[in-house]
Amino acid sequence: MSEENVVRLCAPTLAGIKTGSLFPCPFENRETLLMEIRQYNQVLVPKGLCLLPLRFTDKSALLYLYRPRDLERDLQDRLAAEILQHAGYVCGSSEQCLMTSGRPSISYRSSTLALPSTIQLPSDCL
């Protein structure tokens, strides 16, 4: 995973303009990608950011770079919470929303992907 791609695909989040960015990340080896994500988080977490893998296919992962404090704030919005709850998310907190047990789906590149029932958040991102 190149830094250039992360910057190019996540510039608004890195600049603090938006809460988070979803982006695809091709990989050859899942364990190597997870190691790279941990290394990125060592740099990102002190800056108020977190990188989280949401979904894996055979050779690609759907990653979410986000600002946990901003996500927590955004989820306090009544309309946002209603929309997410209607879609099957449990949103008492950002952690609950990301780790929801409802298996919501999102549209991604013309196909629907079911998110995993649990997402293990890096402890630094909580």
C-alpha positions in Angstrom: 0.0 0.0 0.0 1.7 3.2 -1.1 1.6 6.4 0.8 0.9 8.2 -2.5 -2.4 6.3 -3.0 -3.5 6.9 0.6 -2.8 10.6 0.2 -4.5 10.7 -3.2 -7.6 8.7 -2.1 -7.9 10.2 1.4 -6.8 13.8 1.0 -10.0 15.4 2.3 -9.9 13.2 5.5 -6.2 13.8 6.0 -6.8 17.6 5.6 -9.6 17.4 8.2 -12.3 18.4 5.6 -14.3 15.1 6.0 -14.7 12.5 8.7 -13.6 9.5 6.7 -12.7 7.9 3.4 -13.4 4.5 2.1 -10.9 3.2 -0.5 -10.0 -0.1 -2.2 -6.5 -1.5 -1.5 -5.1 -4.4 -3.6 -2.8 -6.8 -1.8 -0.7 -9.9 -2.4 -0.6 -11.1 1.2 -3.3 -10.4 3.8 -0.9 -10.6 6.7 1.5 -8.1 5.1 -1.4 -5.7 4.5 -2.4 -6.0 8.2 1.2 -5.3 9.2 1.3 -2.2 7.0 -2.0 -1.0 8.5 -0.6 -1.4 12.0 2.5 0.6 10.9 0.3 3.3 9.4 -1.7 3.5 12.6 1.4 4.0 14.6 1.9 7.3 12.7 -1.8 8.2 12.2 -3.3 7.6 15.7 -1.2 10.3 17.4 -2.6 12.7 14.7 -6.2 11.8 15.4 -6.7 9.4 12.5 -7.2 5.6 12.3 -7.0 3.2 9.4 -9.3 0.2 9.5 -9.9 -2.8 7.2 -13.6 -3.3 6.7 -13.8 -6.0 4.1 -11.5 -8.5 2.4 -11.8 -10.3 -0.9 -9.2 -12.6 -2.4 -6.8 -9.8 -3.5 -8.4 -6.6 -2.3 -9.4 -4.9 0.9 -11.9 -2.1 1.6 -10.1 0.3 4.0 -11.6 3.1 6.0 -9.4 6.0 7.1 -11.3 8.1 9.6 -11.1 10.6 12.4 -12.6 8.8 15.5 -13.5 12.1 17.3 -15.2 13.4 14.2 -17.1 10.2 13.6 -18.3 10.2 17.2 -19.5 13.8 16.7 -21.2 12.9 13.4 -23.0 10.0 15.0 -24.5 12.4 17.6 -26.6 13.9 14.8 -30.1 12.6 15.1 -30.8 12.3 11.4 -27.5 10.5 10.7 -28.2 8.1 13.6 -31.8 7.4 12.2 -30.4 6.7 8.7 -27.8 4.3 10.0 -30.2 2.6 12.3 -32.7 2.2 9.4 -29.8 0.5 7.5 -29.2 -2.0 10.3 -26.4 -0.3 12.2 -26.3 0.0 16.0 -25.0 3.5 16.6 -24.8 4.2 20.3 -21.1 5.1 19.7 -18.7 5.0 16.8 -17.3 1.7 18.0 -20.7 0.1 18.1 -21.5 1.5 14.7 -18.3 0.0 13.2 -18.7 -3.3 15.0 -22.5 -3.6 14.5 -23.9 -7.1 14.6 -26.6 -6.3 12.1 -24.6 -7.1 8.9 -25.5 -4.0 7.0 -24.5 -3.7 3.4 -22.9 -1.0 1.4 -22.8 -0.4 -2.3 -19.2 -0.6 -3.6 -18.3 -0.4 -7.3 -21.7 -1.5 -8.6 -22.0 -4.5 -6.2 -23.3 -4.9 -2.8 -21.0 -6.1 -0.1 -22.1 -7.3 3.3 -19.9 -6.0 6.0 -18.6 -8.5 8.5 -20.7 -9.0 11.6 -17.7 -7.9 13.7 -14.8 -5.7 12.9 -11.9 -5.8 15.2 -10.9 -2.2 15.9 -7.2 -1.6 16.6 -7.1 -0.7 20.3 -5.3 2.6 19.5 -8.3 3.7 17.4 -10.8 3.4 20.2 
